[in-house]
Amino acid sequence: PPHHTRPRAPSGPTAAPARQRMSAFAAAAAATPAFAVTSAASTVTRRTRASSSSQTSSRPTRNLSSRMVTAAASPAATPEMMKAPMEDPDIECVFFSSEAIAARVKELGAELVADYGDKAPLMLPVMTGGFMFAADLLRAMRPSPPGMWVESIKANSYFGTESSGDVKISPLNIDMEGRHVLLVEDIVDTGLTLEALRGRVLAEGAASCKIVTLLNKGARRRNGMVPDYMGFECQDQFVVGYGLDFNSQYRELPYIGVLKPEKYM
């Protein structure tokens, strides 16, 4: 997990209150699990800086590392890594907590209702990884757009950790003629699978085809694929959980975390 910049100790009339706050944090840290201390330390750091900046407003603010920005702050934010639960020893750290995921999925659901409320969309979760995200997203789409259909589509280009580039799409027995299709995916990585799926959907006569993904891993893109709706930007790490897997394992995790390299190398 990343280290946090230690706050400067203020001088003058605010010194004693600041020391009291830091002492209180130290006492709480002794009785708090490590992953919770990280969050608390961030809060104390921000408050101490705010107090100091009010006295020296001309002093430039020192930015935190991008690896320390909280993921929930913005869809494209880099996650703040947290310690994985003890019951998940294969996970190196947590990228996106279940709380952060739920909040972002709720926002995406509201966006889709606003954009597709009168279009009777056809939702196509991409199996198998997209099932958990799609289920929560559908529940977040309230009120449901009239005439919305939900089917599924299966496609794969991965074995292990790498894409073969050969995208296999299961047979489609869905009437897409004139429909507004939403492909719901867990992660857009190379972009090859979604490019093939979108081409297939449009070839079947769909009026439009947009991509909704929870994670966008732009660093590994092999084409110009840009998701139309995105939950979070993801660093180039091998992540699992919340539907994402490694050889069909770890899908059940309620958060998204980084798998330890020794588990897949």
KAFEN-V413225 format. One record per pair of residues at least 24 apart in sequence whose ideal C-beta (glycine too) atoms are under 7 Angstrom apart, sorted by sequence separation. I is the first residue (numbers start at 1). J is the second residue. D is the distance in Angstrom with one decimal. If there is no record, write none. Layout:
# KAFEN-V413225
i: [I:I]
j: [J:J]
d: [D:D]
This chain:
# KAFEN-V413225
i: [121:71:120:123:127:167:176:181:188:119:120:123:127:163:167:183:185:187:238:120:121:122:123:124:125:126:127:163:165:169:178:179:180:181:187:72:109:113:117:120:124:169:176:177:179:180:181:182:183:184:185:186:187:188:189:195:71:75:108:112:116:122:124:126:163:167:176:178:183:186:188:18:113:176:182:187:190:191:192:195:72:105:109:169:189:190:191:192:194:105:108:109:113:172:190:191:18:106:191:105:157:157:1:4:7:14:188:4:7:155:188:5:4:7:10:155:7:10:155:8:38:153:35:137:187:35:34:134:133:133:122:130:130:130:122:124:126:129:186:187:122:124:126:186:5:121:122:123:124:125:126:124:119:121:123:2:4:116:2:2:126:161:2:1:1:133:1:160:1:161:108:160:133:132:133:132:131:130:129:129:129:112:111:108:108:105:104:104:96:101:95:75:101:75:77:98:75:76:78:98:75:97:96:96:71:94:95:95:94:95:93:88:93:91:92:91:92:91:92:90:91:90:84:90]
j: [145:96:145:148:152:192:201:206:213:145:146:149:153:189:193:209:211:213:264:147:148:149:150:151:152:153:154:190:192:196:205:206:207:208:214:100:137:141:145:148:152:197:204:205:207:208:209:210:211:212:213:214:215:216:217:223:100:104:137:141:145:151:153:155:192:196:205:207:212:215:217:48:143:206:212:217:220:221:222:225:103:136:140:200:220:221:222:223:225:137:140:141:145:204:222:223:51:140:225:140:192:193:38:41:44:51:225:42:45:193:227:45:45:48:51:196:49:52:197:52:82:197:82:184:234:83:83:184:184:186:176:184:185:186:179:181:183:186:243:244:180:182:184:244:64:180:181:182:183:184:185:184:180:182:184:65:68:180:67:68:197:238:81:81:82:214:83:247:93:264:212:264:242:242:243:243:243:243:243:244:245:229:229:229:231:231:231:232:232:242:239:230:256:231:233:254:232:233:235:255:233:255:255:256:232:255:256:257:257:258:257:253:258:257:258:258:259:259:260:259:260:260:257:263]
d: [5.9:5.3:6.4:6.6:5.2:5.8:6.0:4.7:4.7:6.7:6.4:6.9:6.8:6.8:5.2:6.5:6.6:6.3:6.3:3.0:5.4:4.8:4.7:5.7:5.1:5.9:4.4:4.9:6.0:6.5:6.7:5.4:5.5:6.8:6.7:4.4:5.7:5.3:5.1:6.1:6.5:6.6:4.3:4.0:6.2:4.9:4.5:5.6:5.1:4.9:4.6:5.5:4.1:5.2:4.9:5.6:5.3:6.9:6.2:5.6:5.1:6.8:4.8:5.9:6.0:4.1:5.7:5.1:6.8:6.7:6.7:6.0:6.9:4.4:5.5:6.1:5.6:5.0:6.1:5.6:6.0:4.9:2.6:5.9:5.1:6.4:6.0:6.9:5.7:5.6:6.9:4.6:6.4:6.5:4.5:4.6:6.5:5.0:3.2:5.4:5.7:5.0:6.3:5.2:6.8:5.5:6.3:6.1:4.9:5.3:5.4:6.7:6.0:3.8:6.0:7.0:6.2:5.0:5.5:6.0:6.0:6.7:4.7:6.3:6.8:3.7:5.1:4.4:6.5:5.4:6.6:5.1:5.0:4.8:4.3:5.9:6.1:3.9:4.7:6.3:6.8:6.7:6.5:5.4:6.4:5.0:4.9:5.2:5.3:4.4:4.7:6.6:4.4:5.3:6.1:6.6:6.5:6.5:5.1:5.4:6.8:6.0:6.1:5.2:6.8:4.6:5.9:6.6:5.8:5.5:6.9:6.9:6.7:5.4:5.7:3.7:5.9:6.3:4.9:5.7:6.5:6.9:6.5:5.9:6.3:6.9:4.8:6.5:6.1:6.2:6.0:5.7:7.0:6.5:6.9:4.3:6.0:4.3:6.3:5.1:7.0:5.3:6.2:4.3:5.7:5.1:5.1:5.9:4.6:6.2:6.2:6.6:5.4:4.1:4.4:6.7:6.9:6.5:4.8:6.3:7.0:5.7:5.6:5.2]
